[in-house]
């Protein structure tokens, strides 16, 4: 009877992961579901807070009542401010924050280290290079692609740049099926420097108007959010999110090692391919829409792991909700701290994320041998 029992255990490929998680962190299912429910409420509040904060006199109740078709009617000025300026900005900010946080969570799970992040390992800089190529050369060498893809040309170019960078990074950092954390970080720095050099060359070729746009765009901003920009970025981001439910259990298994995950029935290579393409797509669309916004992908996953544990079934949706909410609040700070002027949102996220990353690095340096 021993052999049939062993065969029955093999039919449950993720039982070992569940046992390991329970031993290390305990069963946090109820806590995770509670946190996700709180984050859903917090996400709704952050959206309402964003669209009602600023020069308009409309309150949260006025906006809710107007959306529901009841309550006090908004003036024409307030309707334009809220529905044509602030609401697209809040929706785009939530989508970008969610995509960056989820991308960081997926990369940390795939590389099995706490330091992976699209901004730190060069993926965002590769996406930025693709976007800059389209901005500067869209009227000349890249004109056919611009004409073919229309509003999707910029996200597509950023996606291509992010995908190439991600594939190069994974190729360099992985040897004999093992991914080196130190190699990954150093390769990310090298690839980031290379893409920065190419971006600088393109900026040198840009005209005055393109130069002004690129300078402000490179620091990250949601100031140019429009419904058209949402229509270009949202389908790519949401499409990449459709793969998350299918990756969660595989990412849980791969934390034990690629060989162990393979013997547990996980299609490791397929998981890698889906994860790499999904991260490149989400990061590329985000960079194309808002420019460079760093540290969201490293701060959010660590906060959530400390709260609900490492189970990606809960970690991925929670990261999307928290990342979106945090970026919305960062955007509110960016446009109110120095009003009527506006800070680039990348300055806000870097001011918070930089010290947090140093704290993570100091905590993990002995274990990672850095």
N, C-alpha and C positions, 0 to 999 in steps of 0.2 A: 504493500500500500504506500510505500515511500515514494516510488516513482510517479504514480498518478498525482499524489499531492504536490510534488515538485512541478509537474506539468501544469497543474491548476494554478500554482503561484505565478508561473510564467505568463499565464493569460491575463494577469493583472499587472501590466508593465509599470504602473506608477505607484504601486503600493509601497515600494522602498522609499520613494521620495516623500510620500506622506508620513511614513514612520520617522524618517530622518528629520523632517520639519517639526513633527510633534515632539521629538526628543529635545531638539535644540531650543525651540521657541514656545512649545505648547500649542494647543489648538486655539487659534485666534479667529476662527471663522465668524463667530458672532460679533467680535470686536471689529473685524474688517467690514462686515456688512453695516454695522452701526456707523463707522467712519465714512463709508461710501454714501450712506443716507445723509449724513451731516454735510458732506461735500456737495451733494446735489443741491441742498438748500442754500449752502454758501455760494454756489455758482449762480443760482438765480438771483440772490441778493447782490452779488458783485456786478451782474449785468445791470440791474436796476440802479445800483449806486453809481455806476459809470454814466448811464444816460441822464441822470438827474444832477450830476455834479458839474458846476461851472456857472457861466453867466446867465443861463436861463433860470427863470423863477419857478418853473414847473417842479412840483414835488413828486415823490414816488407814487403817492396815491393818485395824483392827477394823471400821471403816465399810465398807471395800471387801469384806471377808469377809462381813459381814452382808448387804450388798446381793447378793452372789453366792450366799448361802445356805450359807456355810461359815464356819469360823473361830470366834472367841469370840463367844458370844451377848451382845448388849447388854442392859443393865438397862432396866427400864421407863422410868425417868427419862431415861436417855440416848437411848432411842428417841424419846421425846416431844420432847426438846430438838433432836435432829438432824433427824428426819423431819417434825415439825410446826412447827418454828420456824426452824431454820437453813437447811434445804434449800429451802423456799419462798422464803426471803430471798435465797439465793444465785441461784436460778433467775430470780427477778424482777429482781435486780440485774444479772445478765448480759443479760437481754432489754432492760432500760432503757439500759444502757451501750451495747449494740450499736445500738439504735435512734437514740440521740443522736449517736453517732459516724458512722453511715451518713447520717443527716439532714444533718449538717454537711458531709460529703464531697459529697453530692448538691448542696447549696446552693452550695458553693464552685465545683463544676463548672458548674452552671447559670448562676450570675452571673459566672463567670470571674474570680474574685478570691479572695484567701486569707483575707479577713476575714469572710466570710459564715458565720453560725452561728445556729441557731434561738434561742439565748439572747440573742445580741447584737443581732439585728435585729428583735426584738419578737415573733417567732413563739411562743416559750415563754410570754411574758407574755399573749398573746392566748389561748393554751390555758389558762393559769392562770385568766384571767377567766371562760372558759366553765365550768371546774370549780368555781370559787367560786360562780357563779350557781346551779349545781346543788346545791352543799352548803347554801347559805343559803336558797334559794327552793324547794328540792326538796319541802318540806312544804306549800307554798302555791301560788305562781304556776306553778311547774314540776312540780307534783304529777302532772298527766296524763302528762307525758313520763317521769317517774320510774316511774309504774305501768306504762307501755307497754314500756319498755326494761329495767326491772329492774336487774341488776348492770351492764348495759352503758350505763346512763344517764350516769354520770360520765365514762367514756371518750368517749362520743358528744358530750357537751357540750364537753369539752376539744378534741376533734377539730374541732367546728364553730368554736370560737374561734380555733384555730390556722389553720384554712383561710381564714377571713375575713381575718385579719391578713396571711397570706401573699399572698393575692390583692391586697389593698390595697397591700402593699409592692411587689409586682412591677409593679402598675399605675403607681404613683408613680415608681419608679426607672427605668422603661423608656420611652424616647422614640425614635421612628423606628427601632425594632428594636435599639437600643443601650441597655445597662444601665449607668447611672452608679454607680460605687462610692461616691463621696461622697454622692450623693443617697440611695442605699440606706441608708447608715449613718445619715444625718441623719433620714431617714424612719423608720427603725427606732427611733431615740431618741424621735421624736415619738409614734409609735404606742405604744411602750412606756410613755411618760408618760401617754398617754390611758387605756390599759388599767389602768395602776396607779391612776389617779384613780378609775376606775369600780370597781376592786377594793376600794379604800379605802372607797368609799361603801357597798359591800355588807358589808364587815367592820364598819362602823359600825352596820349594821342587824342584825348577828348577835347571838345570845344568848351567854351565858357559855360554854356547852359548845362551841358552834360556833367561838367566838373562840379558845379554847384549841387546838382542833384545827387551825384555820387558821394560827395563829401558828407552830406547830411544822411543819406541812405546807409552809408557804411557804419554809422553809429547806431542804427536801429531806430525806427520810428513808426508809429501807426497814424501819423498825421495825414497821410494820403489815402486813408481807407475809404473805399467807395463800394457800392454794390457791384460794380463791374469787376473790381479787384477780388471781391469775395467770390464772384462767379468763376473767376480764373483759378483761385487757389483752393477753394473749398472742395471741389470734386476730387482733386488729387489727394488732399489730406484725408478726407472721409474714406476714399477707396483704400488707402493704406491702412486705415483703422479696421477694415473688414477682416483682415488677416489676424487680428489680435486674439480672438477667442481660440483660434487654431494653434497659436504659438505658445500660449500660456503654459500648458502642461509640458510641452517640449523644452521650454526654457527652465522649468522646474527640474526636469531630468538632467539637463546639460550642466547644471551646477555641480553634479557629481563627477563630471568629466565626459568628454565626448565618447570615449570607448564604453563607459558604463551606460550612457544614454543609448548608444547604438544597440548594445546587448539587451536593453530594456524595450526595444522595439521602436525607438524614436528614429524617424528618417532624418538623420543629422544634417546631411548635405542639403536636403530640401529645406530644412529649417533655416540653415545659413543663408541660402539663396533668397528665401522669402523675407528674412529679417533684413538682409543687406539692401534689397530693392525697396522694401517698405521704409526703412530709415532714410535712404537717399531721396525717395519721393517726398516724404513728409518734410524733411529738412530743406530740400530744394524749393518746394512750394512756399515754405515759411520764409526762407531767405529772400526769395523773389518778391514776396509781398511786403516785407517789413525791413529788410536789411539784416545786418548782423546783430543778433540778440544772444548774449552768452549766459552760461551758468544755470539757466533754467533746468536743463537736462541733468545736471549733477546735484542740484540742491533738492529738488522735489523727490526723487527716488529715495534719497537718504532719510529725509524727514519721514516718509511713509514707512520705510523698512523699520525704523525705530518704533513706529506706532503699531503697525499691523503685521509685521513680519515679512519674510521673503517670498511668500506664495504669489506667483505672477498672475494667478486667476483673479486675485483681488488687487494686486499691485498695479497692474496696467490700467484698469478703469479708474482707480483712485488717482493715479498719476495724471491722467487726462483731465480730471475734474480739478485737482489742486493746481496743476500747471496753468490751466486756463484762468482760474480765479486769481492766482498770484500775478499773472501778467496784466490782467485787467487793473488790479490795484496799483501795480507799478506804473501803468499808463496814466492812471488818475493822478498819481504823484508827479509824473513827468510834466503834465499840463497844468498843474496847480501850484507847484512849489515856487516857480518864478513867473507866474502869470502877470501880464498877458503873453509873455514869451513862453517857450516850451523847451524842456530838456529832452535830448534824445533818450529813448527808453533804455538803450543799451548801457547808458551811464548808471541808471538806477539798478539794473540787474547785476552789473559788474561790481558796484559798490557793496551789494549784499552778498553776491556769490563768491567774490574773491576771497574774503576772510573765511567763508565757510569751506571753500576748497582747501585752503591752507590747513584748516582744522582737520579735515578728513585726511589730508596727506600726512600730517603729523601723527594721527592715530594709526594709520595703516603702514607707515614706512618700515617698521620692524617686520611685519608679516609679509610685506611685498618685497623686502630686501632692496629697497630703493635708497 
